[in-house]
Amino acid sequence: MFRVPYAQIVEKIREEAKLSEAEIDTRVKAKLEQLSGLISKEGAATILANELGIKIIEKFSGKLQIKNVIAGMRSVDVVGKVIQVYEQREFQTKNGAGKVASFIIGDETGTIRIVCWGAQSDMVKSLSPGMTIKVRDGYARENNSRLEIHTNDRSALQINPPGETVEIRQQQSVRKKIEELSEQDSNVEVLGTIVQVFDPRFYETCPECNKRIRQRGDAFVCELHGERTPSYGFLLNIFLDDGTQNIRTLFFTQQAESLLSMRRDDIIQFRSNAQGFESVKKGLLGTIIKVSGKVTKNQMFDRLEFISQSVIANPNPEEELQRLSK
C-alpha cells in the first residue's frame, strides 16, 4: 500500500495547481468537515488533488528520481551519488548471525538512505562519497518518519554504471524561527539552545528489518520475520529554545548517536543504567545545535513537534545568527 505524506501531496498541488499552501489547507479542512472526519488528512488532500486533475502517484517503470519514491513501492530503481556511508553492523537472531549496512545517495531532486542486508551489505564497504551507484529492484518503506529504500535477494547494486550521470542538487533546508513552524514544514532548519533533556526511551526492534517488534507471550515477534531475539532502538527527546518559542525535538537512533557523539552500544548501556545518563544530560544543557528535519503534529497533546533528520552541535553562532536575520 502506498503512503504519500501530507506535505508531499500539498507540494504537488502547489506546483501544478498554482495554489498557496494556505488555500490548500483551507480546502483540505473543508473536505474533512464535509466528510465528518471519516477520512485522514492525507485522504482529503488526495481527493482535492484528484478533483484538480493532479495525479499524486504516477505510473512508473525503470529509473525513478528520488523525489518520486513513495513508501510502499516495490521494484524500485534509483541512481544517485554516494553522500555518506555508514559502517556495517552485525546482529544475532535465533536463526543465526546477520549483518546490515547503509548509505545515503542523492540526485538532482533529493536524498535517500539505502539499507542493505546480508551479503549485499559487504558491498557497502567499497563505497565512498562521490561514487555513482545504481540500486535495482529495491523496496521503499518508512522508518521513524524517514523514507528509505531496502534491498533484498532480488536487488542489485552497481557501482559507477556506464552511461549514468548524476548531478546532486544541494537542497538547503529553509531556516525558520520556531514560532514560524507549521505542520506542513518538511525540509526546515532551526537553530536553538537545548533547555531540557529527557532520558532516552528504548524499544525492541527486529534485528533483520529494524522495525519495532512486540512481545507475544514469552517471545518477541516481527510481523515479517516471525519470532526474533530483539535488538534495541532508542528515542531521545529534548526541548529546543530559540528565543521566539520552544519545541519538543525527537532524535531517533542514528540522530541520537549524532547528537550525543556516542556509539549505539554505548547508548544502549543506559537502558540498564539510567543514572549513568545524568552526566550526559547535564552536558547537553545549554548546547547550541542546528537541526534539520520535519514538523509533525502530536494529536494527543495538540502540539507541533520536530523530528530531526540531521543535527550539528555547536555551529558557529555568529554565522548562524547572521543567516537567521536575513
C-alpha positions in Angstrom: 0.0 0.0 0.0 1.4 3.4 -1.0 1.6 6.0 1.7 2.1 9.6 0.5 3.0 12.1 3.2 0.6 15.1 3.5 3.4 17.6 2.9 4.3 15.8 -0.4 0.7 16.0 -1.6 0.5 19.7 -0.7 3.7 20.4 -2.6 2.4 18.5 -5.7 -0.9 20.5 -5.6 1.0 23.8 -5.0 3.3 23.2 -8.0 0.7 22.0 -10.5 -2.4 24.0 -9.5 -0.5 27.2 -8.5 -2.4 27.4 -5.2 -0.8 28.7 -2.0 -0.3 26.4 1.0 -2.9 28.4 3.0 -5.5 27.9 0.3 -4.8 24.2 0.0 -5.0 23.8 3.8 -8.4 25.7 3.8 -9.8 23.4 1.1 -8.5 20.2 2.9 -10.1 21.3 6.1 -13.4 21.9 4.2 -13.2 18.3 2.9 -12.6 17.0 6.4 -15.7 18.8 7.6 -17.7 17.7 4.6 -16.8 14.0 5.3 -17.4 14.4 9.1 -13.8 13.5 9.9 -14.2 9.9 8.4 -11.1 10.3 6.4 -7.4 11.1 7.1 -5.9 14.5 6.2 -3.8 12.8 3.5 -7.0 11.2 2.1 -8.8 14.6 2.0 -5.8 16.1 0.2 -5.7 13.3 -2.3 -9.4 13.9 -3.1 -8.6 17.6 -3.6 -5.7 16.6 -6.0 -8.0 14.3 -8.0 -10.6 17.0 -8.3 -8.0 19.3 -9.7 -6.8 16.6 -12.2 -3.5 16.1 -10.4 -2.0 12.6 -10.1 -0.4 12.0 -6.8 1.0 8.6 -7.7 2.3 8.4 -11.3 2.7 5.2 -13.2 6.3 4.3 -13.3 8.8 1.9 -14.8 12.6 1.9 -14.9 14.6 4.5 -13.0 12.9 6.9 -10.6 14.0 10.3 -9.4 14.4 10.2 -5.6 11.6 12.8 -5.1 9.2 10.3 -6.8 9.9 7.4 -4.5 6.9 6.6 -2.2 6.7 4.3 0.8 5.2 1.0 -0.3 6.7 0.9 -3.8 8.3 -2.3 -4.9 10.9 -3.0 -7.7 12.3 0.5 -7.3 15.4 1.5 -9.4 17.3 4.7 -8.5 20.6 6.1 -9.4 22.5 8.6 -7.2 25.8 9.8 -6.0 27.0 8.5 -2.6 27.0 11.2 0.0 27.7 9.3 3.2 28.5 5.7 4.1 27.8 4.1 7.5 29.7 1.2 9.0 28.4 -2.4 8.7 26.6 -3.7 11.8 26.3 -7.4 12.8 23.5 -8.9 14.8 22.4 -12.2 16.1 19.0 -14.0 15.7 17.7 -17.4 16.6 18.4 -18.4 13.0 22.0 -17.3 13.1 24.1 -14.2 12.5 23.2 -11.3 10.2 24.6 -8.1 9.0 23.3 -4.7 7.7 24.9 -1.6 6.3 23.5 1.7 4.9 24.5 4.7 2.9 23.0 8.0 1.7 22.6 8.8 -2.0 21.5 12.0 -3.7 20.3 13.1 -7.2 19.0 16.4 -8.6 15.8 16.0 -6.7 16.7 14.9 -3.2 18.5 12.4 -1.0 17.5 9.0 0.5 19.0 6.2 2.7 19.7 2.8 1.1 19.7 -0.1 3.6 21.5 -3.3 2.5 21.1 -6.7 4.3 23.2 -9.8 4.4 25.8 -10.4 1.7 24.8 -7.1 -0.1 25.9 -5.2 3.0 29.5 -6.3 2.2 29.5 -4.2 -0.9 28.8 -1.1 1.1 32.4 -1.4 2.4 33.7 -0.5 -1.1 31.6 2.7 -1.4 32.9 6.2 -0.8 31.4 9.6 -1.2 31.3 10.8 -4.8 30.7 7.4 -6.4 27.7 6.9 -8.6 25.6 3.9 -7.8 22.6 2.3 -9.2 20.2 0.4 -6.9 17.9 -2.1 -8.8 14.8 -3.8 -7.5 14.7 -2.3 -4.0 11.6 -1.6 -2.0 10.6 1.7 -0.3 9.4 1.9 3.3 9.3 4.4 6.1 11.4 4.1 9.2 11.0 6.6 12.0 9.2 9.0 9.7 12.0 8.8 7.2 11.8 7.2 3.7 14.3 4.5 2.9 15.0 2.0 0.1 15.8 -1.5 1.3 17.4 -4.3 -0.8 16.5 -8.0 -0.8 17.7 -11.1 -2.5 16.4 -9.9 -5.9 18.1 -6.5 -5.6 21.4 -5.5 -7.2 23.9 -2.7 -6.6 26.0 -1.4 -9.5 28.9 1.0 -8.8 29.7 3.6 -11.5 27.2 2.1 -14.0 28.1 3.0 -17.6 26.0 5.8 -19.2 24.7 7.1 -15.9 25.5 10.6 -14.8 24.1 12.3 -11.7 24.1 15.9 -10.6 23.3 16.5 -7.0 21.2 19.5 -6.2 22.3 20.8 -2.9 19.0 21.0 -1.1 19.3 23.7 1.5 16.8 23.5 4.3 14.7 26.6 4.8 15.8 28.3 8.0 12.9 29.3 10.3 12.3 30.5 13.8 10.5 28.1 16.0 7.4 30.4 16.2 7.2 30.3 12.4 7.0 26.5 12.1 3.9 24.9 10.7 2.6 21.3 10.3 3.4 21.4 6.6 7.1 22.0 7.0 9.1 19.0 5.8 12.6 20.4 5.0 13.3 23.1 7.5 16.2 24.0 9.8 16.1 25.6 13.3 18.9 26.9 15.4 18.4 26.8 19.2 19.6 26.0 22.6 18.9 22.8 24.5 17.0 23.7 27.6 15.6 20.3 28.7 16.7 16.7 28.1 14.7 13.6 28.9 16.0 10.1 29.5 16.3 8.0 26.3 13.4 5.6 25.6 14.3 2.2 24.4 12.2 -0.1 22.3 12.7 -3.6 20.8 13.4 -3.9 17.1 13.7 -6.8 14.7 17.4 -7.4 14.1 16.7 -8.1 10.4 14.4 -5.3 9.3 14.8 -2.8 12.2 11.0 -2.5 12.5 9.6 -2.3 16.0 8.5 -5.6 17.4 6.1 -6.5 20.2 6.1 -9.2 22.8 3.6 -12.0 22.4 3.6 -14.3 25.4 7.2 -15.2 26.1 8.6 -14.2 22.7 9.1 -11.1 20.6 7.6 -11.4 17.2 8.2 -9.5 14.0 5.3 -9.3 11.5 7.7 -10.1 8.6 10.3 -12.4 10.2 8.5 -14.1 13.0 10.0 -14.8 16.4 13.2 -13.0 17.0 15.7 -12.1 19.7 15.3 -8.3 19.8 17.8 -5.6 19.0 17.2 -2.2 20.5 16.4 1.2 19.1 16.0 4.4 21.1 14.4 7.8 21.1 15.8 10.9 22.7 13.6 13.9 23.4 14.8 17.4 24.1 13.3 20.9 24.3 14.9 23.4 21.9 14.5 27.1 22.5 15.5 29.9 20.0 14.2 32.9 21.9 10.9 33.0 20.0 9.4 29.8 21.3 10.5 26.3 22.3 9.6 22.9 20.7 10.0 19.3 21.6 12.5 17.7 19.3 12.8 14.0 18.6 16.1 12.2 17.8 15.6 8.5 16.7 18.5 6.1 16.9 21.0 7.4 14.4 20.2 11.0 15.0 20.6 10.4 18.8 24.0 8.9 18.1 25.0 12.1 16.2 23.7 14.4 18.9 25.4 12.6 21.7 28.5 11.7 19.7 28.3 8.2 21.1 28.2 4.7 19.6 24.9 2.8 19.6 26.2 0.2 22.0 27.4 2.9 24.5 23.9 4.4 24.5 22.1 1.1 24.9 24.0 0.6 28.2 21.9 3.4 29.7 18.9 1.0 29.3 20.1 -0.7 32.5 22.0 2.3 33.9 19.6 5.3 33.8 21.7 7.0 36.5 24.7 7.0 34.2 22.9 9.2 31.7 22.6 12.1 34.2 26.0 13.5 33.4 25.3 13.2 29.7 22.1 15.1 30.2 23.7 17.9 32.1 26.4 18.2 29.5 23.8 18.8 26.8 22.0 21.6 28.6 22.9 25.0 27.1 24.3 23.4 24.0 23.5 25.3 20.7 22.5 23.0 17.9 21.4 23.3 14.3 18.7 20.7 13.4 17.2 20.0 10.0 14.1 17.9 9.7 10.3 17.9 9.5 7.5 19.1 11.7 4.7 16.8 12.9 1.5 17.3 14.9 1.2 15.3 18.1 -2.6 14.8 18.1 -2.8 13.6 21.7 -1.3 16.8 23.1 -2.3 19.1 20.2 1.2 20.5 19.7 3.8 20.7 17.0 6.9 18.6 17.4 10.2 18.5 15.4 11.7 15.2 14.0 15.4 15.5 13.5 16.9 14.2 10.2 20.3 15.8 10.7 22.0 17.6 13.5 25.1 19.7 14.1 26.2 20.6 17.6 27.9 23.8 18.4 27.7 25.5 15.0 29.4 28.9 14.6 26.9 31.1 16.5 27.7 34.4 14.7 27.4 32.9 11.2 24.2 31.1 12.1 22.5 34.2 13.7 23.5 36.3 10.7 21.8 33.8 8.5 18.7 33.8 10.8 18.4 37.5 10.5 18.4 37.6 6.7 
